[in-house]
Amino acid sequence: MKDLFDTILNSSISIWKKGGSGVVDGYGIESQIFTLLVADVPCRIDELGGKELTTAVAFGEQTITFFMRPIKVDDPPVPLNIHHWIQVNMANGEILGEPDPNGTMYDIKNIKNLFGHHLEVSTLLLEP
């Protein structure tokens, strides 16, 4: 019997990690790159809203919650955590693009594991 939860997973994401590139600038700061860990992860996306910011760093922020099955990523495998990033590749059945290290990444702020059944992943996107 199919779990009803699976019927609401109408989007897909890719999961990334961010790490050093080995390239250091004049200030001694290492450039960061995104590395794809897994693609085509089924999920549901709930956009919770956003707000406009008036800072020199960002123009706005958007909060989005992703619902998905528990997943292990990386090598060695570890549960999805706040050190990973999410990129939306398909939303509500509409293909938005292939996984791209230069694409929009959502910063994971919190993960709730609901009884090992599914994850509720809260993310934040800062619009530069």
Phi and psi in degrees as a GROMACS rama.xvg file:
@    title "Ramachandran Plot"
@    xaxis  label "Phi"
@    yaxis  label "Psi"
@TYPE xy
-79.1895  136.172  LYS-2
-71.7803  131.896  ASP-3
-59.4069  -26.7756  LEU-4
-56.9917  -39.5765  PHE-5
-63.6698  -24.9884  ASP-6
-73.1279  -18.3324  THR-7
-94.4376  -2.9058  ILE-8
-82.5918  85.1163  LEU-9
-107.154  13.019  ASN-10
-135.081  170.986  SER-11
-144.079  150.426  SER-12
-130.982  167.914  ILE-13
-118.99  151.579  SER-14
-115.966  135.112  ILE-15
-128.931  160.357  TRP-16
-123.074  155.78  LYS-17
-115.37  132.758  LYS-18
-156.234  176.675  GLY-19
-67.6823  147.3  GLY-20
-100.427  -11.1965  SER-21
89.7056  -6.44634  GLY-22
-99.0739  124.347  VAL-23
-114.116  135.873  VAL-24
-84.955  -177.37  ASP-25
-62.8243  -18.6655  GLY-26
-94.5638  1.2725  TYR-27
83.7093  14.2676  GLY-28
-96.719  127.519  ILE-29
-78.8668  133.354  GLU-30
-65.1044  144.802  SER-31
-106.612  142.996  GLN-32
-129.728  155.85  ILE-33
-97.0358  136.439  PHE-34
-119.739  127.926  THR-35
-70.3208  128.815  LEU-36
-101.811  -43.9988  LEU-37
-156.538  144.795  VAL-38
-120.522  168.631  ALA-39
59.6826  42.7643  ASP-40
-86.4032  116.883  VAL-41
-65.2204  140.792  PRO-42
-158.823  173.171  CYS-43
-118.654  141.429  ARG-44
-115.843  126.479  ILE-45
-118.372  111.921  ASP-46
-82.456  120.249  GLU-47
-96.1475  -4.68625  LEU-48
118.369  179.848  GLY-49
-157.124  -179.044  GLY-50
-150.824  153.328  LYS-51
-83.2874  140.36  GLU-52
-115.86  151.126  LEU-53
-122.075  61.8765  THR-54
-121.623  166.466  THR-55
-74.5118  -15.4119  ALA-56
-90.753  -38.0818  VAL-57
-147.991  153.414  ALA-58
-96.1902  -20.5059  PHE-59
-172.311  169.319  GLY-60
-137.139  150.175  GLU-61
-133.21  133.791  GLN-62
-105.397  128.424  THR-63
-134.345  139.941  ILE-64
-111.753  133.056  THR-65
-109.834  135.19  PHE-66
-112.705  129.278  PHE-67
-157.051  168.637  MET-68
-71.4774  152.264  ARG-69
-56.458  142.429  PRO-70
-143.546  146.553  ILE-71
-110.841  139.009  LYS-72
-135.808  171.076  VAL-73
81.439  -176.833  ASP-74
-140.491  109.313  ASP-75
-71.1102  156.342  PRO-76
-60.4862  132.503  PRO-77
-133.827  153.208  VAL-78
-62.051  148.625  PRO-79
-51.2814  135.442  LEU-80
-146.942  -177.39  ASN-81
-70.4959  -3.44743  ILE-82
-93.0672  4.21348  HIS-83
-107.532  167.789  HIS-84
-129.094  154.197  TRP-85
-119.813  140.16  ILE-86
-126.628  131.583  GLN-87
-84.6477  126.779  VAL-88
-111.973  -24.1543  ASN-89
-146.827  129.009  MET-90
-124.756  125.037  ALA-91
51.1641  42.2169  ASN-92
82.2906  -6.10277  GLY-93
-97.2803  121.635  GLU-94
-72.6859  126.262  ILE-95
-102.733  -17.574  LEU-96
148.378  165.215  GLY-97
-77.3165  159.942  GLU-98
-54.6811  133.37  PRO-99
-144.339  121.565  ASP-100
-63.2575  -15.7343  PRO-101
-99.4104  4.22552  ASN-102
-80.7803  179.723  GLY-103
-69.7011  128.282  THR-104
-116.538  136.714  MET-105
-99.556  127.002  TYR-106
-81.6511  121.895  ASP-107
-75.6989  124.326  ILE-108
-104.22  -30.5846  LYS-109
-159.342  145.748  ASN-110
-131.648  125.076  ILE-111
-108.06  122.607  LYS-112
-94.9295  110.665  ASN-113
-91.5616  89.0874  LEU-114
59.3362  28.7349  PHE-115
72.3642  2.32737  GLY-116
-85.329  -47.3904  HIS-117
-158.343  165.614  HIS-118
-105.393  145.087  LEU-119
-115.251  107.212  GLU-120
-107.618  113.445  VAL-121
-91.3558  131.086  SER-122
-130.717  164.057  THR-123
-134.202  133.275  LEU-124
-116.397  121.172  LEU-125
-96.0443  125.249  LEU-126
-88.4993  114.586  GLU-127
